[in-house]
Amino acid sequence: MKPDELLARLDPEQAAVARAIDGPVVVLAGAGTGKTRAITHRMAYAAAVGAHDPYRTMAVTFTNRAAGEMTRRLAELGVEGVRVRTFHAAALKQLAWAWPQVIGGEMFQLTPSKAGSLANASARLGLGSEVAFLRDVASEIEWAKVSQVTPDDYASVAATKSRLAPGGLEREKIAELYEEYERIKSESHRIDFEDVLLLTVGILESRPEIREQVQKSFRHFTVDEFQDVSGIQSRLLDAWLGRRDDICVVGDPAQTIYSFAGADASFLQSFGRRFADSTMVRLARCYRCTPEVVDVATGVLVKSATPARLQSMKPAGPRVTYAVFDDELAEADSVAEQIKELRASGVSARDIAILVRINAMTEPFEAALAERQIPYSVRGGLRFFDRPEVRQAISLIRGAAKASTVVNGQDQEDLGRLTRAILTGVGWSDEPPVDIGAERERWESIAALVTLADDVAARDSKATLVDLAGEIDHRKSTQDAPEVDGVTIASLHSAKGMEWDNVFLVGLSEGVMPFSQAETPDQLAEEQRLLYVGITRAADRLALSSASTRGPGARTRRPSRFLPKLQLAADSKS
């Protein structure tokens, strides 16, 4: 596209981002303001006017899904050559290249999970072996490593940060477990995902000749979700940049929700001080949410240190509702009934989401939807393409694609029907299982591939199994997982970066929102921002709710302290 054509597709602030192609740039982008559109058009505009070489440009994201989306947007704009990667993917590629030169021999095996080594370490120390405990310890070690906290320093730093040690143990015990985990990992010649960042930074900082080669490869940088950058990621970015300042960062302080995992919004907040000649652009026109949703979201952050500055560009929509229920089962039943009514009115299940504070809250909502035979999927757990049933299903599709009989470029059977027949071999059925849990998750994964086949056929009526296999391979390479045509149930953290037309934000009671472990002012402020993120996932319809008790005989819970700021009239429900 020509430069003027690219700018004509943007609003004034987005166009200002696209034109800011020289020197350091910081974009403060509110929820739903089109930040991905702005920065992809910036890369396209810079290439169109000859200012940037796309083949020396790196765009860094935090999730494979975001990387896939940005890659797709750039392709639509006709931009080729930009490397769009997560921090970990970029570092892993550089580490694999540098390892033989610096360390020698074959690179240690990258372990996809800490579970095995942690279980061995815990057994050596006579500590717990429960899955939940080991999962919490793994998360704590991840925080420590991205925060550049060693086992020797863990106890004192964790105390300073008011971090609660997993399993109710003393912080010194967690430090011992952390050290033993590192020892076992080293003995088995393995590295984890945090090691990838730490080792790459160590090599780039200590070996000038390696650093210079990397810096020659990349000249222009764009970093999305910059409020989520950790200390080690900031050092990696510094090593890539060197003394240069050709960098554009995009973020929103109001969406800082990963401090517990090591994210440090101060890198975004101090960007203008570090680069005194930087260009700053604010995106405040919200194209996602109705005025009603924006008003409620803004109300959450009243008197906050990170106030929202959003202006809805959409027409008025339904009022935001808030209901109080006697218990969680009544809340789940009401939400499921409302979803049933939405679907009866023609709303697609994939346009509906139920958002919870933690994954442990999903069960009653899963049961209520399953009882009404409403399809759903739960976000979280294993990555889609790592699931055993998905690998098996893809193998069947690829095998069938190689053996398929093609007549005039078209399979003899409809692609969707043919895919369903093939996937009966891994348990596909038209009706989802009534039970929740592992069997349901397996069905959801296979259903996502069936939906993908329908989508491919809808784009091209002559699409074949070969086309479907190609689409799957492309999505796998970018970790752009297909989604089941069902209601999404997700935690607030996993919903970041997503949006739905209809959102049910549930469980808004004290002890849940804010979470019971949020005690310090900083932790409570992060809970407010988490609620803000949840609210701004809703494009049109938003229903908030809470339950007075978990169930019969349970203690009474008050509505969230954040709700009075929303100035919503509560409708009591039984």
N, C-alpha and C positions, 0 to 999 in steps of 0.2 A: 504494500500500500504506500501511497505517497504521503509525505509528512503532514500535509494539510488535511488529508483524509483521516489520518489517525487522530489528529487533534479534534476534528469535528465530531468524533464519537464520544467525547468526554465532556464532563461539566467543567466550569472554570477552574475549580481547585484541582481536579484530576489532570486537566490540561497543564496546569502549573507544575505538577509533578513530572509529567512527560517532558516538558521543556527544560527542566532542571537537570541537564545532563553533564554539567561540569562540576567537579569538586564534590565535597561531602554534602549529602542531602538527608534530612530526617523528616519522615512523614508521620504525623500523629493522626492515626486513622481510627475513628470511632466504629462501633459495630455496624455492619451493613452498609458502609459508606463506599464500597467498591475499591478497596485497596489493591486487590489482585488485578483488577482491571487497570488501575492507574499504573502499577509498576510494570506490568507486561507491556502496556502501551509505551511506557518510558523506554524500555529496552528496544521495542520495535522502532520508536521514533529516533533513538540514538543511532540505530543501525541504518535507518532510512536516510538520515542526513550525513552519514559517514563519520560520525563522531566516535562510535564504539564498534569494535570488531566482535560480533556475536561469538566467534570461536575462542575468544579470550575473555568471555564473560561467564561468571558463575553466579547463579541464583541459589540461595541457601534457604531451606525451609526446615520445619521441625518434624513433619510427618511425611510418610511416603504418599499419603493421600493428597496432601497439599502440593507435593512435588509433581504428582501426576496431573493435577488440575492446572498447575502453572505451565507444564509442558504442553498440555492440550491447548491452552489459550495462546501460547506463543506460536504453535503450529497453525492455528486459525489465522493468525496475523502474518503468516508467511515467514516467520523468523526461524532460521536453522542455525544450529551450532552452539546455542547457549547450553551450558551444563547446569541442569537443575537437580540439586541433590540435597539430602539432609546433611547436617553436620557430620553424623556418623558415617554416612556413605562416602562423602568426600574424603574424610580422614582415612577410612579403611582403604580406599584406592591408593592414596598416597603412601600409607604405611606398607601395603603389599609391595609397592614399587621400591621403597627405600630400605626395607628390611634386609634383603640380601647384601646391599651395599654397606650398611651400617652395622648390623648385628651378625649377619652371615647365616647361611643355611636357610632352611625352609621356615616360613613364618609359623609361629605357634597357632594351633587350632583355635578358631573363634567359637566359644561356647555360647549357644543360644539362650541358656538358662543358668542361673546360679544355683539351682536347687540341689543338684548332685553334690557339688563341692561343699556347699553350705551344710548339707545333711551330714557329710563325713566330718566336717569341722566341728559341728555341734555334738556329734557322737563322741569324738575324741575328748571333748571338754565336759561330757556328761550333762549337756543341756537338752532342751526340748527338741522333739522331732516332729511336732505337729506342723502340718502344711501351712496353717495360717501364721504360726510363729516364724517359720523360715521365710515365708513371703514378706513379712514385715521387716525381718532382718535384712533381706535382700534389698528392699527399698531404702533402708537406712544406710547400707553400704553404698548404694548408688548415690545418695545425697552426699555422703562423705567424700566420695571420689570426685564427683563433679565440682564439689566445693574445695577440692584440693586439701582435704583433711586426712592425715595419715592415721593408722591405728594408734600410734603413740600419742597423737594429739586429740583423738576422738573424744575422750571423756571430758576434757576441759572445754573443748569447743562446743560440744553438745550441751553442756551445762550452761555456758554463756548464752546459747541460742534457745534455752528452755525447751530442748527437745526431750520428749519422753522416750526412754529406752524400750524397745519391744519386749513383750512378755513380762513386763513388770520387773525386769532385771536391773541390776546396777549398771550404770554406764560403763564401768570398768570391765564388766563381764562381756558386754557387747564389743568393747575394744579388743578383748582377747579373742572373741569369735571372729571378728574382722581380720585380725592378724593371722589366725589359723587358716581362714578361708584363703587368704593371699598365699600362704605357704603351700597349701594343697594344690592350688591352681598352678603355681610355679613348678611344683614337682611333676605335674602331669603335662607340662608344656602347653598350657591353655591360657587364653586371654579372654576377658569379657568386654562388653561394649564400652565401658568406661575406660578400660585400658587402651582401647583404640585411640581415644582422644588424648589420653595422657602420654602415650608413647609417641604419637605423631607430633604433639607439641614439643616433647623432649628432643626429638630428632631435628625438627625444624629450628629450634632455638640453639641447639648445640653444634649443628653442622651447616655452616654458611653455604657450602657448595650445593647441598640438597635444597636448602631454603631458596637459593637463587634460581634453581631450576623450576621450583614450584611457582615462584613469583613471575618468572618469564612466561609461564603457561597461562596465567590469569592476570588480567589488568583491571577489569571492572567487576564490582561486587554489588549484589543486592541481597539484603537479609530481611526475611519476613519474620513477623512475631518477635521483634527484637526485645520486647519486655521479658521474654522467656529465656534469654541468654544466661548461661551460667559462667562462673569464673573461668573454667577451663576452656569453654567455647570462645570466650572473649580473647583469651591468649592465643587460641588457634587462629582466630580472625586477624589478630595483630600480626602473627607470623606470615599470614598470606599477604597482608597489606604492605608490610615493611614501612618505609617512610612515605608511601603514597597515601592519597586521600580520596581516591575514586571509589566511593562507597555510598550506597543509598540504603538506609535502614527504615523499616516500617514497624510501627507498634502502637499500642494503646495502653497507657498506665492503668486505665480502668479495667482492663482485662488481665491484670497480673494475678494469676491463680495457681502458680506452680512454685511459690517461694519454698514450700515444704520440701520440694524435690531439688532445690538448689538454684532455681531461677533467681536472677537479681535484676530488678527493674531499674536499678541505679545506672546501669550502662546506657539505657535509653534516656533517662532523665538528665544525665550528665553529658550527653552527646554534644550538645551545643557548646559546652564549656571546653570539651576536649578539642573540638574542631571549631575554633572561633569564627571562621569564615563560612560556616555551613549554611545552607538554605533550609528553612523550615516551612513546611506546608501542612495545614490542618485540613483534614477531610471530616466534615460534620453533616453532610447531607445523607441521611439514612434512606436507602432505597429498599431495605428489607422490611422494616417494621411499620405498622400503622401508627398514627399519632397517639392512639390509646396505649399501645405497648411502649412507645418511646417515653410517654409521660410516667408510666409506672416504673420503667427502668431507671429513668433519671431520679425518681423519688427515692430509690434505694440508696443512691449515693449523695443525698442531701447532706451538706456539711462534711463530705468526705474530702480527703486530701487529693483525691483524683476524681473531681466532678465530671460528669458526662456532659458533653456539648453536642447533642444530636438534634437535628431538625428533620422530622419525617417528611419525605417527598411523596408519600402515598395518600390516597383519599382516606377519609374516616372509615373505621371498621367497627367490629363488635366491641362492646365494652369488656374490659377485663373483669373476670368474676373471681370471687374468693368464697370458698365454702369450708365450714368446719363440720367434721363428722364425728360420730361417737367413738369409732375405732377404725383401725386400718383396714379391716375387711369391708366395712361399709364404704370407706373411701375408695377402695379398689373396685367394688361393685358399681359404684356411681360412675367412676371414670370409664369403666368398660361399657356401661349402658350408654353413656354419652358418645363413645366411639362407635358403638353399634348404630346409633342414630345418624352420626355423621356419614358412615358408610352407606346407610340406606338412602341418604340424600345425594349420593353420588361422589362423595369424597374418597379418594384413593387411600388405602391403608398406608402407603409409603409416605403420604403427606401428613402423617400424624406421629407424634412422639410423646412418650411419658418420661419425664426426667426426674431422677431421684438423687439424693445427696450421696449415697453409697450403694454399691452393688447388692449388699445384703438386704436392701429394701425391695427388690424386684419381685420376689416370690408371690405375694398376694395378687399383684397386678398380672403376672404371668398366668396364674390360676384363673383369674376372672376372665381374661381374654380367651384362654383355652376352652373354658366352659361354654363360651359363646361362639366357639369355632372361628375366632378372629385371628388371622395370621399375624405373627409378630417375630421380631428378632431382638436379641439382647446383645448390645455392643460390649466388647471386652473379651478377655481370655486370649486364646491363641490367635495369631494373625490368620486371616482367611486362607491364604495360600499355603500355610503350614499345617492346616488341619488334615488329619489322615484321610477322611472321607472325601475332601476336596482333591487331594492328590490322586486318589483312586478314581474319582469321577473324571478328572482331566485326562488321565491315562486312557480311560475308555473312550472319551470323545476323540482324542488324537488317533487312537487305533481305528475307530470307525471312520474317521476322516480319510485315513490312508486307504481304507478298503472300500470306501463309498463309491457307488456307481453314479456318475454324473452324466446327465443328458442335456445337451444344449446349455451347459453351464449351470444347471440346476439339479439339486437332488430330486430323486423320484418322489420323495415324501416331503411334506412341509417341515421346515427346519425345527420349529417348536415341537411338533408332534414326534419327529424323529429323535430329538434330544431327550424327550420324556421317556421314549421307549428304551433308549440306550441307558439312561440313568436308573431304570428299574433295577439294574444290576447292582446298584449300591444303595438300594432301599427307597428309591423315589416312589411316592404315591401322591395322588391328587389331593387327598385329605391329610392334613397334618395330624400327628399323634396328639391325643388328648393330654397325655402326661407331660409334665415339664421336666427339665433337666437335660441329661446328656442325649437322650433319644431325640428330644425336641431340637436341640442345638444341631445335631447331625442333619435332621430334616431341613432346618433353616439354611444350612450351608448348601445343600444340594438344590434347594428351591431357588437360591440366588443364581445358580448357574442356569436353571430353567428360565428364570426371568431374563437373564442376559441373552439367552437364545432368542426369546421373544423380541427383545429390543433390537438385536441384530437383524432379525427378519423384518421388523417394522421399518428399519432404515432402508433395507434392500430386499424386495420380495424374491429376488433370485439368489439370495445368500445361501451358501452351502455349509456343510460341516467344516470344510477347510477354512471358510471365512470365520466361523465361530472359533475354531482352534487358534487362528491368527489373532482374533480379538482377545482371547484368553491369554495368549503368550504376551501380547502387548501390555495387558493389565498386570500380569504377574511381574513383568520387568519393571513396572513403575509402582507396584504394590497398590494399584487402584482397584480395590476389591469391589465386585458387584454387590448389590444389595437385594435382599428378598423383598418381594412386594408385600410388605407387612408393616404393622405398627412397630416403630423403633422404641425400645426401652433402653435407656442409657443413663449413666451417672452424669452429673453436671460436668465433671472434668473431661469425660470422654466425648461429651457433646460439643466441646469447644471446636469452632470452625465449621459446625454444621448448622442447618436451618430447616425448619418445617413450617408449613402453613398453619398447622394446629398443634399447640403444645399444652400438655397438662403437666404442671410443675407441682409435685405432690410432696407430702411429708414436711410441710413448713412449720414445724413445732420446735420449741426450745429443746436443746439437746441433739437435734438433728440439723437445724439451720438457725443459729450457728451450731456447728458440731460440738459435742460435749468437751472435746479435748482442746477447743479453741479458747484460750484463757487470756493471753496477752493482748494489748491493744492492736499490735500488728497482726496477730492471728485473727482477731475479730474483724479487722478491716479487710482481710483477705476473704473471709466468709461473705462479707457484704459484696465484694467484687464478684465472688462466685455466683451469688444470687443474681447479680446484674447480668452476668454472662448467660445464665439460664434463661432469664426473661427475654433477652435479645436474640434467642434462638427462634422465637415465635414471629412469623411474618404477619399473620392476620388475627388468629384467635388464640387467646391465652387464658387458661383456667388455672388458678392457684387454689391449693387446698391443704388442709391439715387435719390430723386426727387427735381427738382429746385423749385417747389411750391407745396402747398397742392392742389391747383385747380385754375381755372380762377379767376383773380383778387387778388389772395393772394400774400403776399410779397415773394420776391425771397430769397431762402435759399442757403447758400454756402455748398459745400461738407464738411464732417467732417474734422476737423483739424488733426485727426489721420491718414487720408488716405494718405497724402504725404509720410509718413514714410513707406507706403507699396510699394511705387515706382511702382504703377500700371498705365498703360495707360488707361485713361477714354475714353470710346466710347459713344459719345452723341447719345441719342435716342429720338424719339418723340412719 
